[in-house]
Every structure is written in structure tokens, then in C-alpha cells.
Amino acid sequence: MDMQMTKIEKIKKRLENKEELIRCAEEFNIIGDLTRLKICYLLCRYKELSVGEIAEIIGVSTSAVSHTLRKLRESGLVKDRRDFRHVYYQLRQTPLATMLKERLNNL
């Protein structure tokens, strides 16, 4: 019985790290939107794409793609690079990005 309680206490202790749990929930929420998931799919397949390229591929307006990419950038999932008038995006090296690549590359 003591061994079982020790195990339960350890598990409870891990769940007390609410900041990490909240961060994880936010990460999964950010990719829960179909447009954001499509963009992540493209960035898993191609190292870097411009906003215009992404918009054309997924059939959404450039402004909608820019807005979506801003959310992905703010979440830390993507990073951007400016080249005159064009902005290029790529996935950051994060645990979530690694998981996405493993899952989405099999589609």
C-alpha cells in the first residue's frame, strides 16, 4: 500500500507543474485549427515558404495566412525571415514541431 501511495504522490507532484501543462495545452490548441494545421503540414514538407506561396497552395487570402502565421510565430512554432517585400516562414526546432513532422510526413 505504501508503494502505491508513493507512486500516486509522484504522479500528483508532476501534475502540479501547471505552467508546463498549460503550455502543452496551448501548443496543441494552436495546431487544432485546420488552416494552421495545413500550414504546418506545408512547413514540414518544405523548409521555407513565403506567405504568398502558402496562400496560393491552401487557397486562402494572403491576409488570412499572415494572420495565422502571426499566431504560429507568437506561439513559438514558426520563425520568419524578411527578404525585401516577401516574408518567408519555417518551422522552429521544437518538440511539437518534431512530433508534427513525424505525424504529418506520413500523410
PyMOL CGO cylinders between C-alpha atoms (Angstrom):
from pymol import cmd
from pymol.cgo import CYLINDER

trace = [
    CYLINDER, 0.00, 0.00, 0.00, 2.84, 2.42, 0.84, 0.3, 1, 1, 1, 1, 1, 1,
    CYLINDER, 2.84, 2.42, 0.84, 4.43, 1.76, -2.53, 0.3, 1, 1, 1, 1, 1, 1,
    CYLINDER, 4.43, 1.76, -2.53, 1.15, 2.58, -4.30, 0.3, 1, 1, 1, 1, 1, 1,
    CYLINDER, 1.15, 2.58, -4.30, 0.80, 5.83, -2.34, 0.3, 1, 1, 1, 1, 1, 1,
    CYLINDER, 0.80, 5.83, -2.34, 4.35, 6.85, -3.22, 0.3, 1, 1, 1, 1, 1, 1,
    CYLINDER, 4.35, 6.85, -3.22, 3.58, 6.28, -6.88, 0.3, 1, 1, 1, 1, 1, 1,
    CYLINDER, 3.58, 6.28, -6.88, 0.37, 8.30, -6.64, 0.3, 1, 1, 1, 1, 1, 1,
    CYLINDER, 0.37, 8.30, -6.64, 2.13, 11.13, -4.82, 0.3, 1, 1, 1, 1, 1, 1,
    CYLINDER, 2.13, 11.13, -4.82, 4.82, 11.27, -7.52, 0.3, 1, 1, 1, 1, 1, 1,
    CYLINDER, 4.82, 11.27, -7.52, 2.17, 11.45, -10.23, 0.3, 1, 1, 1, 1, 1, 1,
    CYLINDER, 2.17, 11.45, -10.23, 0.30, 14.18, -8.34, 0.3, 1, 1, 1, 1, 1, 1,
    CYLINDER, 0.30, 14.18, -8.34, 3.55, 16.12, -7.98, 0.3, 1, 1, 1, 1, 1, 1,
    CYLINDER, 3.55, 16.12, -7.98, 4.12, 16.01, -11.75, 0.3, 1, 1, 1, 1, 1, 1,
    CYLINDER, 4.12, 16.01, -11.75, 0.61, 17.34, -12.39, 0.3, 1, 1, 1, 1, 1, 1,
    CYLINDER, 0.61, 17.34, -12.39, 1.29, 20.30, -10.10, 0.3, 1, 1, 1, 1, 1, 1,
    CYLINDER, 1.29, 20.30, -10.10, 3.52, 21.82, -12.78, 0.3, 1, 1, 1, 1, 1, 1,
    CYLINDER, 3.52, 21.82, -12.78, 0.58, 23.74, -14.19, 0.3, 1, 1, 1, 1, 1, 1,
    CYLINDER, 0.58, 23.74, -14.19, 2.73, 26.07, -16.29, 0.3, 1, 1, 1, 1, 1, 1,
    CYLINDER, 2.73, 26.07, -16.29, 4.03, 23.15, -18.36, 0.3, 1, 1, 1, 1, 1, 1,
    CYLINDER, 4.03, 23.15, -18.36, 0.58, 21.61, -18.66, 0.3, 1, 1, 1, 1, 1, 1,
    CYLINDER, 0.58, 21.61, -18.66, -0.90, 24.92, -19.77, 0.3, 1, 1, 1, 1, 1, 1,
    CYLINDER, -0.90, 24.92, -19.77, 1.91, 25.42, -22.29, 0.3, 1, 1, 1, 1, 1, 1,
    CYLINDER, 1.91, 25.42, -22.29, 1.28, 21.93, -23.68, 0.3, 1, 1, 1, 1, 1, 1,
    CYLINDER, 1.28, 21.93, -23.68, -2.46, 22.59, -23.96, 0.3, 1, 1, 1, 1, 1, 1,
    CYLINDER, -2.46, 22.59, -23.96, -1.76, 25.89, -25.75, 0.3, 1, 1, 1, 1, 1, 1,
    CYLINDER, -1.76, 25.89, -25.75, 0.60, 24.16, -28.20, 0.3, 1, 1, 1, 1, 1, 1,
    CYLINDER, 0.60, 24.16, -28.20, -1.98, 21.54, -29.07, 0.3, 1, 1, 1, 1, 1, 1,
    CYLINDER, -1.98, 21.54, -29.07, -4.68, 24.20, -29.33, 0.3, 1, 1, 1, 1, 1, 1,
    CYLINDER, -4.68, 24.20, -29.33, -2.59, 26.24, -31.79, 0.3, 1, 1, 1, 1, 1, 1,
    CYLINDER, -2.59, 26.24, -31.79, -2.46, 23.33, -34.24, 0.3, 1, 1, 1, 1, 1, 1,
    CYLINDER, -2.46, 23.33, -34.24, -6.11, 22.39, -33.66, 0.3, 1, 1, 1, 1, 1, 1,
    CYLINDER, -6.11, 22.39, -33.66, -7.29, 24.77, -36.39, 0.3, 1, 1, 1, 1, 1, 1,
    CYLINDER, -7.29, 24.77, -36.39, -7.43, 23.25, -39.90, 0.3, 1, 1, 1, 1, 1, 1,
    CYLINDER, -7.43, 23.25, -39.90, -5.75, 26.22, -41.62, 0.3, 1, 1, 1, 1, 1, 1,
    CYLINDER, -5.75, 26.22, -41.62, -2.90, 26.26, -39.09, 0.3, 1, 1, 1, 1, 1, 1,
    CYLINDER, -2.90, 26.26, -39.09, -2.51, 22.51, -39.46, 0.3, 1, 1, 1, 1, 1, 1,
    CYLINDER, -2.51, 22.51, -39.46, -2.34, 22.84, -43.27, 0.3, 1, 1, 1, 1, 1, 1,
    CYLINDER, -2.34, 22.84, -43.27, 0.36, 25.49, -42.91, 0.3, 1, 1, 1, 1, 1, 1,
    CYLINDER, 0.36, 25.49, -42.91, 2.29, 23.26, -40.51, 0.3, 1, 1, 1, 1, 1, 1,
    CYLINDER, 2.29, 23.26, -40.51, 1.97, 20.41, -42.99, 0.3, 1, 1, 1, 1, 1, 1,
    CYLINDER, 1.97, 20.41, -42.99, 3.48, 22.56, -45.74, 0.3, 1, 1, 1, 1, 1, 1,
    CYLINDER, 3.48, 22.56, -45.74, 6.30, 23.74, -43.49, 0.3, 1, 1, 1, 1, 1, 1,
    CYLINDER, 6.30, 23.74, -43.49, 7.02, 20.14, -42.50, 0.3, 1, 1, 1, 1, 1, 1,
    CYLINDER, 7.02, 20.14, -42.50, 7.38, 19.23, -46.17, 0.3, 1, 1, 1, 1, 1, 1,
    CYLINDER, 7.38, 19.23, -46.17, 9.21, 22.34, -47.37, 0.3, 1, 1, 1, 1, 1, 1,
    CYLINDER, 9.21, 22.34, -47.37, 11.99, 24.02, -45.46, 0.3, 1, 1, 1, 1, 1, 1,
    CYLINDER, 11.99, 24.02, -45.46, 10.72, 27.53, -46.15, 0.3, 1, 1, 1, 1, 1, 1,
    CYLINDER, 10.72, 27.53, -46.15, 7.73, 29.10, -47.90, 0.3, 1, 1, 1, 1, 1, 1,
    CYLINDER, 7.73, 29.10, -47.90, 6.57, 32.67, -48.40, 0.3, 1, 1, 1, 1, 1, 1,
    CYLINDER, 6.57, 32.67, -48.40, 3.22, 33.94, -47.22, 0.3, 1, 1, 1, 1, 1, 1,
    CYLINDER, 3.22, 33.94, -47.22, 2.09, 34.27, -50.85, 0.3, 1, 1, 1, 1, 1, 1,
    CYLINDER, 2.09, 34.27, -50.85, 3.13, 30.71, -51.69, 0.3, 1, 1, 1, 1, 1, 1,
    CYLINDER, 3.13, 30.71, -51.69, 1.26, 29.33, -48.68, 0.3, 1, 1, 1, 1, 1, 1,
    CYLINDER, 1.26, 29.33, -48.68, -1.84, 31.37, -49.51, 0.3, 1, 1, 1, 1, 1, 1,
    CYLINDER, -1.84, 31.37, -49.51, -1.86, 30.14, -53.10, 0.3, 1, 1, 1, 1, 1, 1,
    CYLINDER, -1.86, 30.14, -53.10, -1.33, 26.50, -52.13, 0.3, 1, 1, 1, 1, 1, 1,
    CYLINDER, -1.33, 26.50, -52.13, -4.05, 26.31, -49.49, 0.3, 1, 1, 1, 1, 1, 1,
    CYLINDER, -4.05, 26.31, -49.49, -6.46, 28.66, -51.26, 0.3, 1, 1, 1, 1, 1, 1,
    CYLINDER, -6.46, 28.66, -51.26, -6.77, 31.26, -48.51, 0.3, 1, 1, 1, 1, 1, 1,
    CYLINDER, -6.77, 31.26, -48.51, -6.19, 35.02, -48.74, 0.3, 1, 1, 1, 1, 1, 1,
    CYLINDER, -6.19, 35.02, -48.74, -2.72, 36.38, -48.06, 0.3, 1, 1, 1, 1, 1, 1,
    CYLINDER, -2.72, 36.38, -48.06, -4.04, 38.41, -45.14, 0.3, 1, 1, 1, 1, 1, 1,
    CYLINDER, -4.04, 38.41, -45.14, -5.64, 35.32, -43.57, 0.3, 1, 1, 1, 1, 1, 1,
    CYLINDER, -5.64, 35.32, -43.57, -2.39, 33.39, -43.95, 0.3, 1, 1, 1, 1, 1, 1,
    CYLINDER, -2.39, 33.39, -43.95, -0.40, 36.29, -42.47, 0.3, 1, 1, 1, 1, 1, 1,
    CYLINDER, -0.40, 36.29, -42.47, -2.76, 36.42, -39.51, 0.3, 1, 1, 1, 1, 1, 1,
    CYLINDER, -2.76, 36.42, -39.51, -2.49, 32.67, -38.98, 0.3, 1, 1, 1, 1, 1, 1,
    CYLINDER, -2.49, 32.67, -38.98, 1.30, 32.71, -39.31, 0.3, 1, 1, 1, 1, 1, 1,
    CYLINDER, 1.30, 32.71, -39.31, 1.49, 35.51, -36.76, 0.3, 1, 1, 1, 1, 1, 1,
    CYLINDER, 1.49, 35.51, -36.76, -0.30, 33.25, -34.27, 0.3, 1, 1, 1, 1, 1, 1,
    CYLINDER, -0.30, 33.25, -34.27, 2.06, 30.40, -35.07, 0.3, 1, 1, 1, 1, 1, 1,
    CYLINDER, 2.06, 30.40, -35.07, 5.05, 32.73, -34.66, 0.3, 1, 1, 1, 1, 1, 1,
    CYLINDER, 5.05, 32.73, -34.66, 3.77, 34.07, -31.34, 0.3, 1, 1, 1, 1, 1, 1,
    CYLINDER, 3.77, 34.07, -31.34, 3.35, 30.51, -30.11, 0.3, 1, 1, 1, 1, 1, 1,
    CYLINDER, 3.35, 30.51, -30.11, 7.00, 29.82, -31.00, 0.3, 1, 1, 1, 1, 1, 1,
    CYLINDER, 7.00, 29.82, -31.00, 6.22, 27.16, -33.58, 0.3, 1, 1, 1, 1, 1, 1,
    CYLINDER, 6.22, 27.16, -33.58, 7.47, 29.06, -36.64, 0.3, 1, 1, 1, 1, 1, 1,
    CYLINDER, 7.47, 29.06, -36.64, 10.03, 31.74, -37.38, 0.3, 1, 1, 1, 1, 1, 1,
    CYLINDER, 10.03, 31.74, -37.38, 10.13, 34.27, -40.17, 0.3, 1, 1, 1, 1, 1, 1,
    CYLINDER, 10.13, 34.27, -40.17, 12.70, 35.86, -42.44, 0.3, 1, 1, 1, 1, 1, 1,
    CYLINDER, 12.70, 35.86, -42.44, 12.18, 39.02, -44.45, 0.3, 1, 1, 1, 1, 1, 1,
    CYLINDER, 12.18, 39.02, -44.45, 13.54, 39.44, -47.94, 0.3, 1, 1, 1, 1, 1, 1,
    CYLINDER, 13.54, 39.44, -47.94, 12.50, 42.86, -49.22, 0.3, 1, 1, 1, 1, 1, 1,
    CYLINDER, 12.50, 42.86, -49.22, 8.72, 42.62, -49.66, 0.3, 1, 1, 1, 1, 1, 1,
    CYLINDER, 8.72, 42.62, -49.66, 8.46, 38.90, -49.02, 0.3, 1, 1, 1, 1, 1, 1,
    CYLINDER, 8.46, 38.90, -49.02, 8.28, 37.17, -45.67, 0.3, 1, 1, 1, 1, 1, 1,
    CYLINDER, 8.28, 37.17, -45.67, 9.35, 33.53, -45.52, 0.3, 1, 1, 1, 1, 1, 1,
    CYLINDER, 9.35, 33.53, -45.52, 8.40, 31.10, -42.78, 0.3, 1, 1, 1, 1, 1, 1,
    CYLINDER, 8.40, 31.10, -42.78, 9.84, 27.86, -41.48, 0.3, 1, 1, 1, 1, 1, 1,
    CYLINDER, 9.84, 27.86, -41.48, 9.19, 25.60, -38.53, 0.3, 1, 1, 1, 1, 1, 1,
    CYLINDER, 9.19, 25.60, -38.53, 11.34, 26.08, -35.46, 0.3, 1, 1, 1, 1, 1, 1,
    CYLINDER, 11.34, 26.08, -35.46, 13.12, 23.10, -33.95, 0.3, 1, 1, 1, 1, 1, 1,
    CYLINDER, 13.12, 23.10, -33.95, 10.77, 22.35, -31.05, 0.3, 1, 1, 1, 1, 1, 1,
    CYLINDER, 10.77, 22.35, -31.05, 9.43, 19.12, -29.56, 0.3, 1, 1, 1, 1, 1, 1,
    CYLINDER, 9.43, 19.12, -29.56, 6.00, 19.95, -31.01, 0.3, 1, 1, 1, 1, 1, 1,
    CYLINDER, 6.00, 19.95, -31.01, 7.46, 20.57, -34.47, 0.3, 1, 1, 1, 1, 1, 1,
    CYLINDER, 7.46, 20.57, -34.47, 9.31, 17.26, -34.30, 0.3, 1, 1, 1, 1, 1, 1,
    CYLINDER, 9.31, 17.26, -34.30, 6.11, 15.47, -33.38, 0.3, 1, 1, 1, 1, 1, 1,
    CYLINDER, 6.11, 15.47, -33.38, 4.23, 17.24, -36.18, 0.3, 1, 1, 1, 1, 1, 1,
    CYLINDER, 4.23, 17.24, -36.18, 6.87, 16.29, -38.73, 0.3, 1, 1, 1, 1, 1, 1,
    CYLINDER, 6.87, 16.29, -38.73, 6.70, 12.66, -37.69, 0.3, 1, 1, 1, 1, 1, 1,
    CYLINDER, 6.70, 12.66, -37.69, 2.90, 12.65, -37.93, 0.3, 1, 1, 1, 1, 1, 1,
    CYLINDER, 2.90, 12.65, -37.93, 2.33, 14.87, -40.96, 0.3, 1, 1, 1, 1, 1, 1,
    CYLINDER, 2.33, 14.87, -40.96, 5.09, 13.44, -43.14, 0.3, 1, 1, 1, 1, 1, 1,
    CYLINDER, 5.09, 13.44, -43.14, 3.13, 10.20, -43.25, 0.3, 1, 1, 1, 1, 1, 1,
    CYLINDER, 3.13, 10.20, -43.25, 0.11, 11.78, -44.98, 0.3, 1, 1, 1, 1, 1, 1,
]
cmd.load_cgo(trace, "trace")
